[in-house]
Amino acid sequence: MGPGGGISPQVQQWFRAVDKDQSGFITADELKAALVNAQGQTFSHTACSLMIGMFDKDRSGHINVEEFDKLYTYVNQWLAVFKTYDTDQSGHIDEEELSKALNQMGFRFTPDFINFLIKRSDPTGGKVSVDEFIVLCVQIQRFTEAFRVRDTQQNGTVTIGFEDFLTVALSCSI
């Protein structure tokens, strides 16, 4: 935060740099053009749309500087988590690193499910980039919250009607 509790000058500078059309708002496309993963590739459109959607409080399809400030903090927190588990500093998280990360976050997934997540993120290389990691973690978080609401017995199982299932799946997905 800057003086008086406002947005820091650094965040304001980043905002202006990302806001290519100088509209005072940032879209998913502008964010995509600004964010680059360790392989020199821009973040996926899916990741950028997800992140804009998380902070776009008025559902306008873009974020203002205050919303960007929150997004900036959020991305930096995820980058720190990612770097913690990218133990070989490759810019990717492999199956073992992903398993360790999710386990530390409180998820006890089978090796088969971890393999499924890896293949879903990267069908050919078997590694997860930082933007894929953010998308994966946010989706798991959203589904977990939706599951907990329905797991009234807190026993790890739910009975769910088809429409409720579709509602969960469509609202938790991107």
Number of C-alpha atoms within 10 A of each C-alpha: 11 11 8 7 7 11 16 13 12 12 19 17 11 15 22 17 13 20 19 17 11 11 10 13 20 24 21 21 16 17 25 19 16 15 15 15 16 14 11 9 12 16 20 20 15 14 22 22 18 19 22 23 19 15 20 19 13 9 11 11 15 22 24 17 19 15 17 24 21 14 18 16 12 14 15 11 11 16 16 11 15 24 16 13 20 21 13 12 12 13 18 25 25 22 19 13 19 22 23 15 19 16 12 11 10 9 13 13 12 10 12 9 12 18 18 15 20 24 16 15 19 14 11 9 10 17 23 25 21 25 26 22 23 21 20 18 16 19 17 16 13 16 16 14 13 17 18 15 10 16 15 11 9 11 8 10 12 14 9 13 9 9 9 12 14 12 13 16 15 10 12 17 14 13
